Each structure stands twice: as C-alpha cells, then as structure tokens.
Amino acid sequence: MTEPHFVRTTRASYDAIAADYADRYRDELAGKALDQALINAFAELVRDAGAGPVADMGCGLGDVAAYLHGLNLPVFGIDLSPNMVALARQTYPELRFHVGSMTSIDLPDGVLGGITALYSTIHVPDEQLPDVFAELHRVLTPGGHVLLAFQAGDEHLHLAERFGHTIALDCYWRRPDTVAELLGKAGLVMHAQAVREPNETEKLPRAFLLARKPE
C-alpha cells in the first residue's frame, strides 16, 4: 500500500525537530490535573473491561505511555518518527515503543483494549480521518475504549519552520462535534466529551473525546 504523503512529511518534520521538541515539551502532562483525570478515567474503564493492552498512538516522547504504565496498564507506544521513538526508548527503557502509523497499524484485528491518541490526529488531513478512525476500530477489541485529545477550532496551520529547522508540518484544529460524528461513522460509540480552556502556554481550547467499540 502506498504511504500517504502527509505521513512522510510528518515523519520527516518530527525527525528533524525531535531533540529540540524533547527539550521544550518533556513531561508536558505534569501539572495538568484535568488532563490527568481524564486519562485516569480512561484507564479505569479499560481495566474494568479487562480487554487487552493499550496502544498510545503518536506516542512522541513516551510520556503518556509512561503515565499509563504508572496506572498499571499494559501499554506500548507507536509513532511515525524513528527519532522520537529513539528518545522514548532512551527515557523509558522498561516500555516498548515502535515505529508505525495510524493509517496502517501493524496489529491483527481486535487485539487492543484501549487506544490513546493525544494530539496526534491533528496531523491527519480531513479526507484521511475516516480511514484512520476505521483502523482504530479494527484493532480495538469489542468493549475497548479510545481517548482522543486535540486543539478545538476550525483552522488549518502549515508550519515551515520550527526550532530553527525547515519542516513541512500541517496541523488541523477541529470542532469536537465534527470529530465525534466521524467516530460514530467508524462504528465507535461516544462515551464522553470534554473541552477545557487553554492554560497560560496554550492558545486554543483542548478537546477530549472518549469512545468505545460496542461489545
């Protein structure tokens, strides 16, 4: 299968900025009590279902996977960028991290009890998002849960430079209702939606969507 163009450009962009990104955003989850509470709720639902491991899609530096591991969930991370995966392995050698894409997940059907994708679907173009959600549905076991987080808005942002590096990174801010509708079309049932206001370092509200694959 031909790899989508946005996958190649996103990978190359994060490979270029990985070290600088780590210096800036390492342990980004710390101090975000509401974000942690939502992840805690996701983890409790996955544990209660007893339905298999969790994959953190677009795991980046591995901080979310490490947080889930601290909640006693079996978890591994997947990211497009080999350089980001290398940093995650270096920081959390006790966890598994793999290079891969949400567009074509190298897993059999129905093996995951949960999926987190925090700020990773923002790089998926609108026309590709239904296929990505269908892929998430495919690898989830019946009763499995998915937690998405993304910037809430209507803007398409193209970044040609970051941390002094030339990149080609597209970001898509979306309305929660729009994303919820697409999840429903992929066969995932909405469980909860939450939107929090931006903190002092953020510009846009943050949306969290929790959905599940029916039993």
SERO-4910 file (N, C-alpha, C, O; in steps of 0.05 Angstrom, whole numbers):
BEGIN
 pado doro    nc1    nc2    nc3   cac1   cac2   cac3    cc1    cc2    cc3    oc1    oc2    oc3
  Met    A     17    -24      0      0      0      0     18     25      0     37     27     15
  Thr    A     11     44    -17     27     69    -19     22     85      6      0     90     15
  Glu    A     44     95     18     43    111     42     33    139     35     43    151     16
  Pro    A     13    149     50      3    176     44     25    198     47     43    195     63
  His    A     23    218     31     43    239     30     46    252     58     68    259     67
  Phe    A     23    257     72     24    271     97     40    254    118     52    265    136
  Val    A     39    228    115     54    211    134     84    216    130     99    218    150
  Arg    A     93    217    105    122    222    100    131    249    110    152    251    122
  Thr    A    115    270    105    123    297    113    122    300    143    139    314    155
  Thr    A    102    288    156    100    289    185    124    275    198    135    285    217
  Arg    A    130    251    188    153    236    199    179    252    196    194    255    215
  Ala    A    184    263    172    208    278    167    210    303    185    231    310    195
  Ser    A    187    316    189    186    340    206    193    334    235    209    348    247
  Tyr    A    181    313    246    187    306    274    215    294    277    228    298    298
  Asp    A    225    280    257    252    271    259    271    295    261    291    294    275
  Ala    A    265    316    246    283    340    245    283    355    272    303    365    280
  Ile    A    260    355    286    258    372    310    258    356    335    254    367    357
  Ala    A    262    330    334    258    312    357    273    321    382    261    324    403
  Ala    A    299    327    379    315    334    403    306    360    415    304    363    439
  Asp    A    300    380    398    291    406    408    263    404    420    257    416    440
  Tyr    A    246    388    408    220    383    418    221    371    446    206    379    464
  Ala    A    240    352    450    243    340    476    251    360    497    242    360    520
  Asp    A    269    378    490    278    398    508    256    417    517    255    427    539
  Arg    A    237    421    498    215    440    503    191    427    517    179    439    535
  Tyr    A    185    403    509    159    391    517    161    366    535    141    353    540
  Arg    A    185    359    544    187    336    561    169    339    585    168    360    598
  Asp    A    155    317    592    137    316    615    116    337    613    109    350    633
  Glu    A    104    341    590     84    361    585     59    356    601     43    374    606
  Leu    A     54    331    609     30    324    623     30    333    652      9    336    665
  Ala    A     54    338    663     57    346    691     42    372    696     44    391    680
  Gly    A     28    374    718     14    399    725    -12    403    712    -26    423    717
  Lys    A    -21    384    694    -47    387    681    -66    367    694    -71    345    684
  Ala    A    -78    376    716    -94    359    733   -119    348    718   -126    325    721
  Leu    A   -132    365    702   -156    356    688   -149    336    667   -163    316    664
  Asp    A   -127    341    652   -119    322    631   -113    295    644   -121    274    634
  Gln    A    -99    295    667    -92    271    681   -118    256    690   -119    232    689
  Ala    A   -137    272    700   -162    260    709   -177    245    687   -188    224    691
  Leu    A   -177    257    663   -190    244    640   -175    219    632   -187    199    625
  Ile    A   -148    219    633   -133    195    626   -138    174    648   -139    150    642
  Asn    A   -139    183    673   -145    164    695   -172    150    690   -175    126    694
  Ala    A   -192    165    681   -219    154    676   -217    133    654   -229    112    655
  Phe    A   -203    141    632   -199    122    610   -186     96    620   -195     74    614
  Ala    A   -165     99    636   -151     75    646   -169     58    663   -168     33    661
  Glu    A   -186     70    680   -204     54    696   -224     39    679   -230     16    685
  Leu    A   -234     51    658   -253     38    640   -239     14    626   -251     -7    624
  Val    A   -214     18    618   -200     -4    604   -195    -27    624   -198    -50    617
  Arg    A   -187    -20    648   -182    -41    668   -207    -56    675   -207    -81    677
  Asp    A   -230    -42    678   -255    -55    684   -264    -74    662   -275    -95    667
  Ala    A   -258    -67    637   -265    -84    614   -247   -108    613   -255   -129    602
  Gly    A   -223   -106    623   -204   -129    623   -199   -139    595   -197   -163    591
  Ala    A   -196   -121    576   -198   -129    548   -172   -127    532   -172   -129    507
  Gly    A   -149   -124    545   -124   -125    530   -107   -100    534   -115    -82    549
  Pro    A    -84    -99    520    -65    -77    524    -75    -51    511    -94    -50    496
  Val    A    -61    -29    518    -66     -3    508    -44      5    489    -20      1    495
  Ala    A    -50     17    467    -31     29    449    -33     59    449    -55     70    446
  Asp    A    -11     73    454    -11    103    453     -1    110    425     22    108    418
  Met    A    -20    119    408    -15    125    380     -5    153    377    -17    172    387
  Gly    A     18    156    364     31    182    362     43    188    389     40    210    400
  Cys    A     58    169    400     67    170    428     88    191    433     93    198    456
  Gly    A    101    201    412    121    222    415    143    213    435    156    193    431
  Leu    A    147    229    456    169    224    475    163    202    495    180    195    511
  Gly    A    139    191    494    132    168    511    120    175    538    115    158    554
  Asp    A    115    201    543    106    209    569     78    199    576     73    190    599
  Val    A     60    198    557     33    188    562     34    158    567     20    148    585
  Ala    A     49    144    551     52    115    555     63    109    583     54     91    597
  Ala    A     83    125    591     95    121    618     74    127    640     73    113    660
  Tyr    A     57    147    636     36    154    655     17    130    657      9    123    679
  Leu    A      9    119    634    -10     96    635      3     72    648    -10     57    662
  His    A     29     68    643     43     47    656     43     50    687     40     31    702
  Gly    A     45     75    695     43     81    724     16     76    736     13     73    760
  Leu    A     -4     74    718    -32     66    727    -36     36    725    -59     27    726
  Asn    A    -15     21    721    -16     -8    720    -31    -19    696    -44    -40    697
  Leu    A    -28     -4    673    -39    -15    648    -17    -26    631      5    -14    630
  Pro    A    -21    -49    618     -2    -58    598     -3    -39    574    -25    -36    562
  Val    A     18    -26    567     18     -5    546     43     -5    530     64    -13    539
  Phe    A     40      3    505     63      7    487     57     31    470     34     39    467
  Gly    A     78     43    458     75     66    442     81     62    413     98     45    406
  Ile    A     68     77    396     73     76    367     75    105    357     59    122    364
  Asp    A     96    110    341    100    137    330    112    135    302    127    116    296
  Leu    A    105    155    286    116    156    258    146    160    258    160    149    241
  Ser    A    156    176    277    184    186    276    203    167    290    201    163    314
  Pro    A    222    156    275    243    139    288    259    155    309    266    143    329
  Asn    A    264    180    305    279    196    324    263    200    350    275    199    372
  Met    A    237    204    348    220    207    372    219    180    386    221    179    411
  Val    A    216    158    372    216    132    384    242    126    399    242    115    421
  Ala    A    265    134    387    291    130    399    292    145    426    303    135    446
  Leu    A    282    170    426    282    185    451    264    173    472    271    172    496
  Ala    A    241    163    464    223    150    483    235    125    494    233    120    518
  Arg    A    249    109    478    262     85    488    285     92    507    289     78    527
  Gln    A    299    113    501    321    122    519    311    130    546    323    124    567
  Thr    A    288    145    546    277    155    571    263    134    587    264    134    612
  Tyr    A    249    116    573    232     95    587    240     67    576    225     55    562
  Pro    A    264     58    584    273     33    572    257      9    581    258    -13    569
  Glu    A    240     12    602    224    -10    611    199    -14    594    184    -34    597
  Leu    A    193      5    576    169      4    559    177     -2    530    200      1    522
  Arg    A    156    -11    515    160    -17    486    150      6    469    128     16    473
  Phe    A    166     14    450    159     35    431    166     25    403    187     14    398
  His    A    148     30    384    151     20    357    147     43    337    131     61    342
  Val    A    160     41    314    155     60    292    132     49    276    131     26    268
  Gly    A    112     66    272     88     57    257     69     80    252     74    103    261
  Ser    A     47     75    238     28     95    230      0     88    237     -8     64    235
  Met    A    -16    107    245    -45    102    250    -60     96    224    -82     85    225
  Thr    A    -48    102    201    -62     96    176    -61     67    169    -77     57    153
  Ser    A    -42     52    180    -39     24    175    -25     11    199      0      9    199
  Ile    A    -40      3    218    -30     -7    244    -22    -36    241    -38    -53    232
  Asp    A      3    -42    248     13    -69    244      5    -87    267     21    -97    282
  Leu    A    -21    -91    270    -33   -108    290    -57   -123    278    -70   -113    260
  Pro    A    -62   -147    289    -86   -161    280   -112   -147    289   -111   -129    305
  Asp    A   -134   -156    279   -160   -145    287   -166   -151    316   -159   -173    326
  Gly    A   -178   -132    330   -190   -136    356   -171   -144    378   -178   -161    395
  Val    A   -147   -133    380   -127   -141    400   -122   -121    422   -110   -127    442
  Leu    A   -132    -96    418   -126    -75    437   -150    -69    455   -173    -67    446
  Gly    A   -145    -67    481   -165    -60    500   -170    -30    501   -190    -20    510
  Gly    A   -150    -15    492   -152     14    492   -132     27    473   -111     16    467
  Ile    A   -139     52    465   -122     68    448   -122     96    458   -144    107    462
  Thr    A    -99    108    462    -98    137    466    -85    150    442    -66    139    430
  Ala    A    -95    172    433    -84    188    411    -86    217    419   -105    231    411
  Leu    A    -67    226    434    -68    253    445    -51    272    427    -26    270    426
  Tyr    A    -65    289    413    -52    310    396    -37    297    373    -17    308    363
  Ser    A    -45    273    364    -32    260    341    -50    260    316    -40    261    294
  Thr    A    -77    259    320    -95    260    297    -95    288    285   -107    292    263
  Ile    A    -83    308    298    -83    336    288    -67    338    262    -71    357    247
  His    A    -50    318    256    -34    319    231    -47    303    209    -36    302    187
  Val    A    -70    292    214    -84    276    193   -103    294    178   -121    307    190
  Pro    A   -101    296    151   -119    313    136   -148    303    139   -153    280    144
  Asp    A   -167    322    135   -195    315    138   -204    291    122   -219    274    132
  Glu    A   -195    290     97   -204    268     80   -193    241     88   -203    220     80
  Gln    A   -171    240    104   -159    215    113   -169    206    140   -166    183    148
  Leu    A   -182    225    155   -190    218    182   -210    195    184   -207    179    202
  Pro    A   -230    193    166   -248    169    169   -233    143    166   -240    123    180
  Asp    A   -213    141    149   -197    116    146   -181    111    172   -179     88    180
  Val    A   -170    131    184   -155    128    209   -174    118    231   -167     99    246
  Phe    A   -197    129    233   -216    120    254   -226     92    248   -230     76    267
  Ala    A   -229     84    223   -236     57    216   -214     37    225   -219     15    233
  Glu    A   -189     46    222   -166     30    231   -165     27    261   -159      5    271
  Leu    A   -171     48    276   -173     46    305   -194     26    313   -191     10    331
  His    A   -217     28    300   -239     10    305   -231    -19    300   -238    -37    315
  Arg    A   -216    -23    278   -208    -50    271   -191    -64    292   -195    -87    299
  Val    A   -172    -49    304   -153    -62    322   -164    -63    351   -152    -77    368
  Leu    A   -185    -48    357   -197    -49    383   -213    -75    387   -227    -84    368
  Thr    A   -211    -87    411   -229   -109    417   -257    -99    424   -259    -76    432
  Pro    A   -278   -114    420   -304   -105    428   -304    -98    458   -294   -113    475
  Gly    A   -314    -74    464   -314    -64    491   -289    -47    497   -287    -35    518
  Gly    A   -270    -45    477   -247    -28    481   -253      1    478   -272      9    465
  His    A   -236     18    489   -240     47    490   -218     62    476   -195     53    474
  Val    A   -225     85    465   -206    103    453   -209    131    465   -231    141    468
  Leu    A   -187    144    471   -186    171    481   -171    188    462   -147    184    457
  Leu    A   -184    209    451   -171    228    433   -168    255    448   -185    262    464
  Ala    A   -147    270    441   -145    297    450   -134    314    427   -117    304    411
  Phe    A   -145    338    424   -137    355    402   -145    384    408   -162    389    425
  Gln    A   -132    402    393   -139    430    396   -166    435    382   -171    426    360
  Ala    A   -184    449    396   -211    454    385   -211    480    370   -204    501    380
  Gly    A   -220    478    345   -222    502    328   -228    495    299   -238    473    294
  Asp    A   -224    513    281   -230    509    253   -207    515    234   -210    517    210
  Glu    A   -183    518    245   -160    528    230   -143    505    219   -140    484    231
  His    A   -131    510    195   -110    493    184    -85    509    184    -82    530    172
  Leu    A    -65    498    199    -40    512    202    -18    497    189    -15    472    193
  His    A     -1    510    172     22    498    160     47    510    171     51    534    170
  Leu    A     64    493    183     89    501    194    112    495    176    117    471    169
  Ala    A    127    515    167    150    511    150    177    512    165    198    507    154
  Glu    A    175    521    191    199    523    207    192    519    236    171    527    246
  Arg    A    210    505    251    205    501    279    233    496    292    248    479    283
  Phe    A    238    510    313    264    508    328    288    511    309    309    499    313
  Gly    A    284    528    289    306    533    270    310    512    248    328    514    233
  His    A    291    493    247    293    472    227    272    477    205    250    486    211
  Thr    A    278    471    180    259    472    159    242    446    159    253    424    158
  Ile    A    216    450    161    198    427    162    174    432    143    172    453    130
  Ala    A    156    412    142    131    415    127    110    400    143    103    377    137
  Leu    A     99    414    163     81    401    182     54    415    182     52    439    186
  Asp    A     33    399    176      6    410    175     -9    402    200     -7    380    210
  Cys    A    -24    422    211    -40    417    236    -68    425    230    -73    446    218
  Tyr    A    -87    409    239   -115    414    234   -130    415    260   -132    396    275
  Trp    A   -140    439    267   -157    443    291   -186    436    283   -195    445    262
  Arg    A   -200    422    300   -227    412    293   -246    416    316   -239    418    339
  Arg    A   -272    418    308   -293    420    328   -299    392    339   -300    373    324
  Pro    A   -303    390    366   -308    364    378   -332    350    365   -331    325    361
  Asp    A   -354    364    359   -377    351    348   -371    338    320   -381    317    314
  Thr    A   -354    351    305   -346    341    279   -331    315    282   -336    295    268
  Val    A   -312    314    301   -296    290    306   -314    268    317   -311    245    310
  Ala    A   -332    275    335   -350    255    347   -367    242    325   -372    218    326
  Glu    A   -376    258    306   -392    247    285   -376    227    268   -386    206    260
  Leu    A   -351    233    263   -334    215    247   -328    190    263   -327    168    251
  Leu    A   -324    192    289   -321    168    305   -345    150    304   -343    125    301
  Gly    A   -369    162    305   -394    147    303   -396    132    276   -405    109    275
  Lys    A   -389    146    255   -390    133    228   -370    110    226   -375     92    210
  Ala    A   -349    111    242   -330     89    242   -338     66    260   -324     45    261
  Gly    A   -362     68    273   -372     47    290   -365     49    319   -368     30    334
  Leu    A   -354     72    327   -347     77    355   -368     94    369   -377    114    358
  Val    A   -376     86    392   -398     99    407   -387    119    426   -369    112    442
  Met    A   -397    144    425   -387    164    443   -394    158    472   -417    150    478
  His    A   -375    162    490   -379    158    518   -379    184    533   -394    188    552
  Ala    A   -361    202    525   -359    228    538   -344    248    521   -326    240    505
  Gln    A   -350    274    524   -335    296    512   -329    316    534   -345    322    551
  Ala    A   -305    328    531   -297    349    550   -280    369    535   -264    362    518
  Val    A   -284    395    541   -268    416    529   -259    434    552   -275    443    568
  Arg    A   -232    438    554   -222    456    574   -210    480    560   -201    479    537
  Glu    A   -210    502    575   -198    527    565   -167    524    563   -156    509    578
  Pro    A   -154    540    546   -125    538    545   -112    549    570   -123    567    583
  Asn    A    -89    537    577    -74    548    600    -56    570    591    -59    580    568
  Glu    A    -38    579    608    -22    603    602     -2    598    579      7    618    567
  Thr    A      3    573    572     22    568    550      8    560    524     21    554    504
  Glu    A    -19    558    524    -34    548    502    -51    571    490    -57    591    503
  Lys    A    -58    568    464    -74    588    451   -103    579    446   -120    596    443
  Leu    A   -107    553    444   -133    543    436   -144    524    458   -129    512    473
  Pro    A   -171    522    460   -182    502    478   -174    474    471   -167    468    448
  Arg    A   -174    456    490   -167    428    487   -192    411    489   -207    413    508
  Ala    A   -196    394    468   -219    376    468   -210    348    474   -190    339    464
  Phe    A   -226    334    490   -221    305    496   -247    290    489   -269    297    498
  Leu    A   -244    269    473   -267    252    466   -260    223    474   -239    212    468
  Leu    A   -279    211    488   -276    184    497   -299    167    484   -322    173    487
  Ala    A   -290    147    469   -310    130    455   -303    100    459   -281     93    469
  Arg    A   -321     83    452   -317     54    456   -327     39    432   -345     48    417
  Lys    A   -315     16    428   -325     -3    407   -346    -21    420   -341    -33    441
  Pro    A   -370    -22    408   -392    -38    421   -384    -67    425   -368    -78    410
  Glu    A   -395    -79    446   -390   -107    451   -401   -124    429   -399   -149    429
***
